[in-house]
Structures are given as structure tokens and as C-alpha cells.
Amino acid sequence: MRELVADIPVLFQAAGQWLIRNALLITSLSALLFIVEWILKPCRFIWSRIKRRRKPGTALRSADLRFVPIPTRCRCAIGMYGDQSITQINTHWHVTNPAKTSTPVQLLTARLLKPRVHHPSAQCSVSTARRDRFRDVYSVEHEIPSGETRKVSIGFYVYLNLQRSGRPLRVRFAVMDQLAKEHRMPPILLHVHKLFG
């Protein structure tokens, strides 16, 4: 028994030395686990939404959405941000889910189809409105129930000038729903304003 008690400090010392020698490995593994968790979190969220709607013996079918632009809330601006050229596009739509099923539609991502832009700074986002007591609250988590219409906002920006100020720009977007169906929206013509100054 005395030998076991005497060996405890030695064991602690050996464990401490092992931790010091392998600190880099432990840190690297922790960072790797964090990155994997960060990547898998949105995938798990999307998959949980799909599973929640899935009924045994039935195949999920995405609705064919109807898109109507809100002209007073669609605009494009170009200008300079510091020493960078920038184009910013904001559009708002009435989106109707005419499906007769009980499956709501959730719009998760958006992309600009026209003009085609391949630039690392390009960002495109979509969010759906839900009416609060006094205002519309936009979120990517909001849904469009069957038989109802919701306001949808789609924004895009890139550190490039896509058009000259005063000239119209024709744009077209596509959105992806929770069932991985891409909905192509009708093209719209935007008047281009100067963003800054």
C-alpha cells in the first residue's frame, strides 16, 4: 500500500511531462474538432429540418414558388468603399407558396445568375419576413407556409463596379430551398445609383 502511495507523485509527474511533450498535438486536435463542428453544424440544421418534415412512406416534394418583385424596394448602388469599387444590390419580393400540401418552404441560400460574377468578395444572402406586432422581422429560419405569401429579401454585394451610374442593370437571382430545389426568379431591371458621395 505504501508503494502505491509513493508512486502517485511519480504518476502525476509522468502525466505532466506527457502533456507538455504533446501540447502541440492536443492543441491541433482541439482546433480540428472545432473546425469540423463549425462545418457540420449548418449541415445538421438543414438535415434536421428535412427529417422533421419527412413522413414514413411519402416522398417530400418541393413547391413551385411564385415571385413578384416589389419595385419600390429594389435598388442597385455603385461607388467606392475606401479605395475599393463596390456594387450593392437589394431586392424585395412577394413570394407565394401555392402548394396544397402542408409542407412549408424555407429559403436557405441565394445566388446571382445575371450578370455572372466570379469574384472572391461576392456575397449573396436571402431572408424571409415574418410579421411581428409592429414590423416585419427577416430571418433565414422563417418559412413560407403552403397557400401563403411572404416578403423575401435578397441582397448581393461585390467589390467591383458592375455598371455605370445612371444606366440600368438587369439582374436575375435564384434561391435554394430546404429540399435542395433551386427556384429561378424572373429578371428585373434596376436603376443604378451612386452609393457614396
N, C-alpha and C positions, 0 to 999 in steps of 0.2 A: 504493500500500500504506500509506504514511504517512497519507494522508487517511482511510482506513478505520480505522486505529488511533486517529486523532484523534477520529473520530466515535463511538467506543464509549462514552466518558463521557456524551456528549450523548444517546445512545440510552437509557442507563441512567437518566439524569435524566428523560427524557420518559416512560419506563415508570413511574418512581416517581411522577411527577405524575399520570399517568393512574390509577394505583392509588389515590392519595389522593382524587382527584376522584370516583372511582366506588366508594369503600369501602362506602357505604350500599347500593348496588346489589348488590355482591358478597356482602355480609352477608345481604341479603334473599334472594338466590338460594340461598345455602347453607342458610338456615333453611327455605326452601320445599322444597328437596331432602330435608332431614332429615324434615320432616313427611310428605312423600309416601312416603318409605321406611318410616316408622313405621306408616303406614296400610296399605301394601301387604304388609308382612312377614307378618301373620297370614293375609292372603288367599293369598299364595304358599304358606304352610304347608298350608292346607286344600286348595288345588288340587293340591299335590304328593302329598298323601295319597290324593286321588281318583284321580289319574293312576297312582299306584303299584298300585292295585287293579284298574285297568281292563284288560281283556283284549280283544285285537282281535276284532271280530265279536260281542261279547257286551255286553248292557246290564247295568249294575250295578243290583242290586235290594236295597233295604234290608230288614232283618229286622223282623218284628213282635215286639217285646220284651215280656217278662212282668215285671211289677213286684210285689214283695211287700214291704210296709213292715216294718221291724224296730222294734216298738213301744217297746222299752226305750231306743232311741236316737233317738226322735222327740220333740222338745220345742219349746215356744214360751215366750219370756220377754218381758216388757214392763217398762219402767221409765224412768229418767231418766239421760242421759249429759250431765253438766254441767247446762245449762239446757234441753236438748233431750229431748223424748219419743222413745223408741226401741222398736221391736219387732224381736226377733231370733228366727228360726225355723231349727232344724236338724233335718234328717230323714236317715235312712239306710235303704237299700233293698237287697234281694237282687234283682238284675236278671239275667234269663236271656235268652240269645240262642239260641232253639230252631232257627234256620235250619240246613238241611242243607248249605248252600254253605260255601265256605272263606273267605267274606268276614267279617272281624271288624267289630264296630260300635264306633265311637268317639263318645262323647257330648261335644259341644263347648260347648253353651250350655243354659241353663235359664231358665224364666220362671214367675212365679206367675200362675196362671189365676184362682184364687179364694182370698181375696177380691181383687177388682180394685183395684189400687193404681196411681195415676198421680201420682208424686212424684219430683222430681229426685234425691232421695237414695236411691231404691230400688236395691238391688243384689241380683242372684241369681247363684249360681255352682253348678257341678256338677263333680265329680271322681270318678274310678273307682279302686278299690283294686287293687293287685297285691301278692301275698304276698311279703314279704321273708323272710329267715331267721327273724326273731323277731316281725315285726309286719306290719300292712297299711300300705302306702305309697300315698297318694292322689295322683293327678295327672290333669289333663285330657288328657294324652297317652296314658294307658293305654287298652287296648282290651278288648272283651268278645268272645273267640273264639266261633265257632259251636259250639253244643252245650254251652256252659259258662255258669256263673253267677258274677257278680262283685258285690262290695259297691259301692254307689254312694252318695255323699254329696251332698245338695243343701242349700244354705244361702241364706237370704234375710234382709236387714235393711232397715229404713227408719226415718227419723226421724219416725215417727208412732206413736201407740198404736192398734193395730187391734182391740183387745179389752180388756175389763177383767180384772184379775187374778182368778183363781178361776173364770172362765167359760170353757167350751171354745171353740175356734176351729176351724172346718172349713176346710182348705186343700186346694188341688189344684195340682200342678205339671205342666209339660210340658218335655220335653228335645228338643234338636235333635241329630241325628247328622251324620256327615261327608258324607252324601249329601243333606243338607238336608231330611230327613224329620223331622217333628215327632211325637213319641210322647207321648200324653196319659196321665198316670198316674192311678190311682184316687184319689178324695178320701180324706183321712184326718182324724180328729178329734183335735185336740191340746189337752191341758190347759194352761192359761196360768199361768205362774209369774211372781213378781215378780223382776226382773232384779237390781236393786241395792238393798241395804238391806233 
